Amino acid sequence: MPGPLTDWAELWADLPRTGRVGLAVSGGADSLALMLLAARLPEAGDRFIVYSVDHRLRPEAGAEVAFVLAEADRLGLRARGLVWQDDKPETGLQAAARAARYRLIGAAMAEDGASVLATAHHARDQAETMLMRLAHGSGLEGLKGMARWSVVSGVTVYRPLLAADPEALGAIVRLAGLEPVLDPSNADRGYERVRWRALLPLLEVEGLGAERFVTLSRRLEEAMALIDAEAERAAPMLVPRADGGLSLDRTAFSALNPQVATRLMGRALMQVAARSAVPLGALEGLVRRLQSADSVAETLGFCVVRIEGNAIVILPEVPRRARALV
């Protein structure tokens, strides 16, 4: 596992020096450690606001929020307890509850003037995320795991503990004399993340501990930065057409590295269709055919993509109803 936290101030090195910052604190060991570490920073009481959410999924959740608020007050930090008020609260789905939590906290942050939310995701969380994405067939972008900075449900999320050993975080909490909250869902094998967590000790025996995933995440992030830079350099190949589509030189496209070509084609499809990303496997297959086949004419991502001579043409797909009326 990653080593102990010997330089806690360095954890926050890339956090802007000004502006209010939210802390997502559930009462578990990881988030309590995040709060304790934040409280050590200069002017912590003026900068940080603790947010703790009661999803109303468990009867003891209200008391857990009260515990977090009391500890935040003891540390001299501002804090707000938030209650999910929907008539039909989320019922055990971790992803749904997570989205609801971010929406609720995001609304409170807007009221408080906080622009960043720090969370306690750590090295084991990163390892679990990367394993799940590997099992789901993610590309390099997904395989690099959680980013230190990202946007989730409209909230700018900051993860200063991604390289931290959860055991080291637990030690910080024990030294503070705190008894962390235990969420029973963290042991529920009905959740995929919990099943991968149970496998991690077996992987660590074979040398595949959480620190390996932290290192791999960094290397993949560096590789993705290079791919993105090359795709940006190739962007002028996309030539706008009068019909709202794009065209590009097939010879030049075929000479691109497949990863760069995939990134560029994905960008082109989103630009033409004004929609979100397309499935990676389908996109990679299209790129392979465009780089090697003599004839391609297919639809993907609400676009029509075809080869015309030495040009690749990308056009908006005409809706079926509109085609029927022609």
C-alpha positions in Angstrom: 0.0 0.0 0.0 1.1 3.6 -0.4 3.2 5.0 2.5 2.1 7.0 5.5 1.1 10.7 5.3 4.4 12.3 6.2 3.8 15.6 4.5 0.1 16.5 4.9 0.5 20.0 3.7 1.7 18.8 0.3 -1.6 17.0 -0.1 -3.3 20.4 -0.8 -0.5 21.8 -3.0 -2.7 22.4 -6.1 -5.6 23.8 -4.2 -6.1 27.5 -5.1 -5.0 29.7 -2.3 -8.3 31.7 -2.2 -11.9 30.8 -2.3 -14.2 28.7 -0.1 -13.9 24.9 -0.3 -16.4 22.3 0.7 -15.5 19.1 2.5 -17.7 16.1 1.9 -17.8 14.3 5.2 -20.0 11.2 5.9 -18.5 10.3 9.3 -16.5 7.3 7.9 -12.8 7.1 8.7 -11.7 8.4 5.3 -13.8 11.6 5.3 -13.1 12.2 9.0 -9.4 12.1 8.2 -10.0 14.6 5.3 -11.7 17.0 7.8 -8.9 16.6 10.3 -6.2 17.2 7.7 -8.1 20.3 6.4 -8.3 21.7 9.9 -4.5 21.8 10.1 -4.2 24.3 7.2 -3.9 28.0 7.9 -7.2 29.9 8.0 -9.1 26.6 7.8 -12.0 28.0 9.7 -12.5 30.8 7.1 -12.0 28.6 4.0 -13.6 25.2 4.6 -17.2 24.3 5.0 -18.1 20.7 6.0 -21.2 19.2 4.3 -22.7 16.0 5.6 -25.8 14.4 4.0 -28.6 12.4 5.5 -30.1 10.4 2.6 -32.8 9.0 4.9 -31.8 5.5 3.9 -30.9 4.3 7.4 -32.5 5.4 10.8 -29.1 6.2 12.3 -28.1 8.6 9.5 -29.4 11.6 11.3 -27.3 10.9 14.4 -24.2 10.4 12.1 -24.7 13.8 10.6 -25.0 15.3 14.0 -21.7 13.6 15.0 -20.0 15.1 12.0 -21.3 18.6 12.7 -20.2 18.4 16.3 -16.7 17.3 15.3 -16.5 20.1 12.7 -17.5 22.6 15.3 -14.8 21.3 17.7 -12.2 21.8 15.0 -13.4 25.3 14.3 -14.9 24.6 10.9 -18.2 25.7 9.5 -20.6 22.9 8.8 -24.0 22.2 7.3 -26.1 19.1 7.7 -28.2 18.4 4.6 -31.2 16.1 4.3 -32.5 14.6 1.1 -36.0 15.9 0.9 -37.4 14.0 -2.1 -40.6 12.1 -1.3 -39.0 8.9 -2.7 -35.4 8.9 -1.5 -32.9 6.8 -3.3 -33.2 3.1 -2.3 -29.8 1.6 -2.0 -28.4 2.2 -5.4 -25.0 3.6 -4.8 -24.7 5.5 -8.1 -28.1 7.1 -7.6 -27.4 8.1 -4.0 -24.1 9.5 -5.1 -25.6 11.7 -7.8 -28.3 12.9 -5.3 -25.6 13.7 -2.8 -23.6 15.8 -5.2 -26.7 17.7 -6.4 -27.7 18.5 -2.8 -24.2 19.5 -1.8 -23.7 21.5 -5.0 -26.9 23.6 -4.2 -25.6 24.3 -0.7 -22.2 25.3 -2.0 -23.8 27.8 -4.4 -25.6 29.4 -1.4 -22.3 29.5 0.6 -20.1 30.7 -2.2 -17.9 27.6 -2.3 -16.6 26.6 -5.7 -14.7 23.4 -5.0 -15.7 20.2 -3.1 -12.9 18.1 -1.6 -13.6 14.4 -1.2 -11.8 11.6 0.6 -11.2 9.2 -2.2 -8.0 7.3 -1.6 -5.6 4.8 -3.2 -7.9 1.8 -2.5 -10.8 3.6 -4.0 -8.7 4.3 -7.1 -7.7 0.7 -7.4 -11.3 -0.5 -7.2 -12.4 2.1 -9.8 -9.7 1.0 -12.2 -10.5 -2.7 -11.8 -14.2 -2.1 -12.4 -13.5 0.0 -15.5 -11.1 -2.7 -16.8 -13.8 -5.3 -16.3 -16.2 -3.1 -18.2 -13.9 -2.6 -21.2 -13.0 1.0 -20.7 -10.4 2.7 -22.8 -7.3 4.6 -21.6 -9.4 7.6 -20.5 -11.4 5.4 -18.2 -8.6 3.1 -17.1 -6.6 5.9 -15.6 -9.3 6.0 -12.9 -10.5 9.0 -10.9 -8.8 12.3 -11.7 -7.5 14.6 -8.9 -9.8 17.3 -10.4 -13.1 16.6 -12.1 -16.7 17.8 -12.5 -19.4 15.5 -11.1 -23.1 16.5 -11.4 -22.0 20.1 -12.0 -19.8 20.2 -8.9 -16.0 20.8 -9.2 -14.5 17.9 -7.2 -11.0 17.8 -5.7 -9.5 14.6 -4.5 -6.3 15.4 -2.5 -6.0 11.9 -1.0 -5.9 9.7 -4.2 -2.4 8.4 -3.4 -3.1 8.0 0.3 -3.1 4.7 2.2 -6.5 4.2 3.8 -4.8 2.6 6.8 -2.8 5.9 7.3 -6.1 7.8 7.1 -7.6 5.5 9.8 -4.5 6.1 12.0 -5.1 9.8 11.8 -8.7 9.3 13.0 -7.6 7.0 15.9 -5.0 9.4 17.1 -7.7 12.1 17.2 -9.7 9.8 19.5 -12.7 9.5 17.1 -14.8 6.5 16.4 -15.8 6.5 12.7 -19.2 5.7 11.4 -19.5 2.2 9.8 -21.8 2.1 6.8 -23.2 -1.5 6.3 -23.4 -1.0 2.5 -19.6 -1.0 2.5 -19.8 -4.8 3.3 -22.7 -5.6 1.0 -21.4 -7.9 -1.7 -24.5 -7.0 -3.8 -22.4 -4.0 -4.9 -19.7 -4.5 -7.5 -17.2 -2.2 -5.8 -17.5 -4.2 -2.6 -16.7 -7.4 -4.5 -13.6 -5.9 -6.0 -12.6 -4.6 -2.6 -12.7 -8.2 -1.3 -10.4 -9.3 -4.1 -7.7 -6.6 -3.5 -5.9 -8.5 -0.6 -5.5 -11.5 -2.9 -4.1 -9.3 -5.7 -1.7 -7.6 -3.3 -0.2 -11.0 -2.4 0.8 -11.3 -6.0 2.3 -7.8 -6.0 -0.7 -5.9 -7.3 -1.3 -3.6 -4.4 -3.1 -0.2 -4.4 0.2 1.6 -5.0 0.6 -0.2 -8.3 -2.7 1.2 -9.4 -1.8 4.7 -8.2 1.4 4.5 -10.3 -0.5 3.1 -13.3 -3.1 5.9 -13.1 -0.3 8.5 -13.2 1.3 6.8 -16.2 -2.0 6.5 -18.1 -2.8 10.2 -17.4 0.6 11.2 -18.8 -0.1 9.0 -21.9 -3.6 10.4 -22.4 -2.1 14.0 -22.2 0.2 13.1 -25.1 -2.7 11.5 -27.1 -4.9 14.6 -26.4 -2.1 16.9 -27.6 -1.6 14.9 -30.8 -5.3 14.9 -31.4 -5.4 18.7 -30.9 -2.5 19.0 -33.3 -4.5 17.0 -35.9 -7.7 19.0 -35.4 -7.2 21.3 -38.4 -7.7 18.1 -40.5 -11.4 18.5 -39.8 -12.7 20.8 -42.6 -16.3 22.2 -42.2 -18.8 21.6 -45.0 -21.6 23.8 -46.1 -24.1 21.0 -45.2 -23.1 21.1 -41.5 -20.8 18.1 -41.8 -17.0 17.7 -41.7 -14.5 16.2 -44.1 -10.9 15.1 -43.7 -8.1 13.7 -45.8 -8.2 10.0 -45.6 -4.5 9.5 -46.3 -3.5 11.9 -43.5 -6.1 10.2 -41.2 -4.8 6.8 -41.9 -1.3 7.9 -41.0 -2.4 8.8 -37.5 -1.7 6.6 -34.5 -5.0 4.6 -33.9 -5.4 6.1 -30.4 -5.0 9.7 -31.8 -7.3 8.9 -34.7 -10.0 7.5 -32.4 -9.8 10.7 -30.3 -10.0 12.8 -33.3 -13.0 10.9 -34.8 -14.8 11.0 -31.5 -14.4 14.7 -31.4 -15.7 15.0 -35.0 -18.8 12.9 -34.3 -19.7 15.0 -31.2 -19.1 18.2 -33.2 -21.4 17.2 -36.1 -24.2 15.6 -34.0 -23.9 18.0 -31.0 -24.3 15.0 -28.7 -22.3 13.1 -26.1 -19.5 10.6 -26.7 -20.2 7.3 -28.6 -19.4 3.8 -27.3 -15.6 3.3 -27.4 -15.7 -0.2 -29.0 -17.9 1.0 -31.9 -15.7 4.1 -32.4 -12.5 2.0 -32.5 -14.1 -0.3 -35.0 -15.1 2.6 -37.2 -11.6 4.0 -37.1 -10.0 0.7 -38.0 -12.2 0.4 -41.1 -11.6 4.0 -42.1 -7.9 3.5 -41.9 -7.8 0.2 -43.8 -10.9 -0.4 -45.9 -11.6 0.9 -49.4 -15.2 1.5 -48.8 -17.0 2.6 -45.6 -20.6 3.9 -45.3 -22.2 3.5 -41.8 -23.9 5.4 -39.0 -22.6 6.1 -35.6 -23.3 8.6 -32.9 -26.2 10.1 -35.0 -23.8 10.7 -37.9 -23.3 9.2 -41.3 -19.6 8.4 -42.0 -18.4 7.4 -45.4 -15.4 7.4 -47.7 -15.7 9.5 -50.8 -12.6 9.2 -52.9 -9.7 10.2 -50.7 -12.0 12.0 -48.3 -13.7 10.9 -45.1 -17.1 12.6 -44.9 -19.1 13.0 -41.6 -22.7 14.2 -42.0 -25.5 14.6 -39.5 -27.8 11.6 -39.7 -31.3 12.5 -41.1 -34.0 11.3 -38.7 -36.1 8.4 -40.0 -39.3 10.4 -39.9 -37.7 13.2 -41.9 -36.4 10.7 -44.5 -39.9 9.2 -44.8 -41.3 12.7 -45.6 -38.8 13.3 -48.4 
